[in-house]
Amino acid sequence: MTRLLTAAAALTTLGAGLSLGAVPAAAQDEGGDRVNQVIVYGEDPCPQSSDAEITVCARKPEEERYRIPAPLRGVDNPTSQAWTNRVEAYETVGAFGTLSCSPVGPAGQEGCTQQLINRAASERDNGSDVRFSELIAEERAKRLSTIDSEAEAQQERVEEAEEAYFARQRAQEEAEDGETPQP
């Protein structure tokens, strides 16, 4: 009976952890803008952004146009593997037990999550040289920098319109009272 309760508690905890893992993905789309990510080569023009869409261009040299992307070049070659990776492989040959990501020993499966996280972090660090998130942030900052000047100009126009309205209203009230309107 206690084994059943322990298993149920573990599954509940695992389910809660998985559901919380999806929360950051929803928070990543902070601006709500549509983003068009384009890689252009040489002197090719970058497509223009529209009001509804941000276009971000990453420029690469012309000689890269028809080549295999740099992160994919030479991956098949076993000699391109770093010595540290080879040594790590020898160090983990007999690894088993807790945090080992193996079916042998107690809690061996617990290390699989850490291996997945480490692999994702290394792919991100060693990934493509184009960082679209940084380019998107720069483009948003550029758009937001113009908002202040536009808002200031709009505020001046509104204040002028209000002054003209109140002047007309005063003139009308003075005309109704029989006084001569003052400019």
N, C-alpha and C positions, 0 to 999 in steps of 0.2 A: 504494500500500500504506500509506504514512504517512497519507494522508487517511482511509483506512478506520480505522486505529488511533486517529487523533485523534477521529473521529466516535464511535467506540465508547467512548473515555475520557470524552467530553463527555456521552454518554447515561448512562454509569454514575454520573458525578458528579451529573447532574440527578436520576436516580432516587434516589440516596442523600439528596439535599437534600429531595426530596418526601416520603420516608419519615420523615425527622426532623421535618418540619413537622407531623406528626400527633401527636407525642409530647405537646406541651403540652395538647392537647385532652383527653387521657386524665387528666392531672393536675388538671384543673379541678374534677372532682367529688370534692372532698376529704372531705366529710362523709358521703356515702353516704345522706343523708336525702332523702326525697321532698319536693319543694318545690312548693307551689301558689301561683302568682303571680296576684293579683287586683287589678284597679283598681276601686275603689268611688267613688261620687259622692255628694256632699252628706252627709246624715246616715245613709246606708245602713250597716247593721252589717257588720263584717268577719267572715267565717266563722271559727270557732274552729279552732285547731291541734289535731291529735291527737298521740299519742305517735309514730306512724309517719310523720307528715307535718308539715312546717312550712308554715304559711299566712302569706304576706306580703302585706299590703294597701298599695296606694298610693292615697291619698285625693286626689280632685280636686273642684273646686267643682261644684255642681249644674248650673250653666249650661253646663258642658262635656259633659254626658251625651250629647246627640244631635248634637254638632258633629263635623266632620271633625277628626281629630287635628292638633294644631298643626304638626308637621313637614310635613304634607301640604297645608296650606293655601297657595294662591297659587303652587304650583310651576309650573303651566302658563303663568303670566303671564311673558312675556319681559322686561317692565320690572322684575320683581323680582330680576333678576340683578345682582349687585354689580359695580361698575366695575372692581374689581381682577381679577375673572374675565374681563371683556371685554378688558382690557389684556393679561392672560396669553395669551389666545387669539391676539391679534395678535403677541405675542412668539414664539409657537411655530409660526407658520404655516410658516416655512421650515426647521423643525428636522428634521435627518436625521443619520444616522451613529450612533456609539456612544451608548447610553442615550437614544435618541429614540423608541423604540417605533414604528418604522416599518420597512417592508421595504426601504427605500433605504439603502445604505451598509453598511459592515461592522459587525456586532454591533448593528444597529438594534433587534433584538427584545429586547435586554437591558434596555431602559428600561421595558418593559411591566410587569415585576414591580414596579418602583418606583412606577409610576403606580397599580397595583392597591393597593399598600400605602398610598400617600398618600390614595387615594380612601376606603379602609376607615377610615383614621384620621380623616379629616374627617367621615365619616358617624357615627362613634362620638362625636366631639366635638360635633357639631351634631345628634345624634339626640334621641330622646325625653327628656323631662325626668324620666322615671321610671327610676331606677337600681336595678333589682331585685337586682343583686349586692350593693350596699351594704345594702339592706334585709334580704337573707338573712343577711349577716354579722352584722348587729345582732341578729337573731332567734336565731342560733346562740349569740352571746355571752350573750344573756339566758338561754337554756336552760342553758349551761355554768355560769353564776353560781350556780345553785341546786344544782349537783352537790356542791359542797364542803360545804354545810350538811347535805345529806342523808347524805353519806358519814360525816360526823362523828357524826351521830345513830346511824347504823347501827353504827359502831365502838364507841360507848358501850354499845349493847345487847349486842354480842358480848362485850365485856369483862365485863359483869355476868353473862352466862350462863356464861362461863368460870369466874369466881369462885365461882358457885353450884355448878358441877360439881366443882371442886377441893375445895370445902368438904364436899360429900357424899362424895367419894372418901376424904378424910382421916377423916371420921367412920366410914365403913365399915371402913377399915383398923384404926382404933383399936378398933372393936367386935370385930373378928376377933382382935385381940391380947389382948383381955380388959380393956382399959383403959376408963375412962369417957370418953365423947366430950366434947371441949371445944368450945364454940360458937365 
